[in-house]
Amino acid sequence: MIAVFVKRPVAIMASTTSSSEPGIPEAGLVIDMADLATRLAARRAELSLPDLPRNTGTRRTPSKRALLKAIEELSGKW
């Protein structure tokens, strides 16, 4: 069996969803995260979706545990 491999030309693709061109509605769209969180919470309540439990963290690496401990010591909560 003889196989022939042909190198195909590389296609250059541009994103059609991310653009800064004027006249495109999505261009420059800024999402307010507080507003998004409020809308998501309302949507979850509307659909009666349960609150999902967070990861228990039983399989974390030592470096991840150290990072989370450092964040918590700085009054942060992961």
VENTA-V203850 format. One record per residue. RES is the residue in three letters. PHI is phi in whole degrees, 0 to 359 (none if undefined). D_FIRST is the distance of its C-alpha to the first C-alpha in whole Angstrom. Layout:
res:RES phi:PHI d_first:D_FIRST
res:RES phi:PHI d_first:D_FIRST
This chain:
res:MET phi:none d_first:0
res:ILE phi:250 d_first:4
res:ALA phi:249 d_first:7
res:VAL phi:243 d_first:10
res:PHE phi:254 d_first:13
res:VAL phi:246 d_first:16
res:LYS phi:282 d_first:19
res:ARG phi:276 d_first:22
res:PRO phi:293 d_first:25
res:VAL phi:281 d_first:28
res:ALA phi:269 d_first:30
res:ILE phi:261 d_first:34
res:MET phi:246 d_first:35
res:ALA phi:249 d_first:39
res:SER phi:291 d_first:41
res:THR phi:264 d_first:42
res:THR phi:258 d_first:45
res:SER phi:239 d_first:46
res:SER phi:213 d_first:48
res:SER phi:249 d_first:51
res:GLU phi:284 d_first:52
res:PRO phi:294 d_first:55
res:GLY phi:94 d_first:55
res:ILE phi:262 d_first:52
res:PRO phi:303 d_first:54
res:GLU phi:282 d_first:52
res:ALA phi:294 d_first:53
res:GLY phi:74 d_first:55
res:LEU phi:291 d_first:55
res:VAL phi:245 d_first:57
res:ILE phi:258 d_first:57
res:ASP phi:281 d_first:60
res:MET phi:295 d_first:59
res:ALA phi:295 d_first:62
res:ASP phi:295 d_first:62
res:LEU phi:298 d_first:59
res:ALA phi:298 d_first:60
res:THR phi:296 d_first:63
res:ARG phi:295 d_first:61
res:LEU phi:294 d_first:58
res:ALA phi:297 d_first:61
res:ALA phi:295 d_first:62
res:ARG phi:294 d_first:59
res:ARG phi:297 d_first:58
res:ALA phi:295 d_first:62
res:GLU phi:298 d_first:62
res:LEU phi:270 d_first:59
res:SER phi:58 d_first:60
res:LEU phi:280 d_first:57
res:PRO phi:284 d_first:58
res:ASP phi:287 d_first:58
res:LEU phi:279 d_first:55
res:PRO phi:290 d_first:56
res:ARG phi:285 d_first:55
res:ASN phi:299 d_first:53
res:THR phi:289 d_first:55
res:GLY phi:78 d_first:53
res:THR phi:283 d_first:53
res:ARG phi:241 d_first:50
res:ARG phi:277 d_first:50
res:THR phi:285 d_first:50
res:PRO phi:302 d_first:53
res:SER phi:292 d_first:52
res:LYS phi:292 d_first:52
res:ARG phi:298 d_first:55
res:ALA phi:295 d_first:57
res:LEU phi:297 d_first:56
res:LEU phi:294 d_first:58
res:LYS phi:294 d_first:61
res:ALA phi:295 d_first:61
res:ILE phi:295 d_first:61
res:GLU phi:294 d_first:63
res:GLU phi:293 d_first:66
res:LEU phi:271 d_first:66
res:SER phi:68 d_first:67
res:GLY phi:256 d_first:64
res:LYS phi:229 d_first:62
res:TRP phi:281 d_first:58
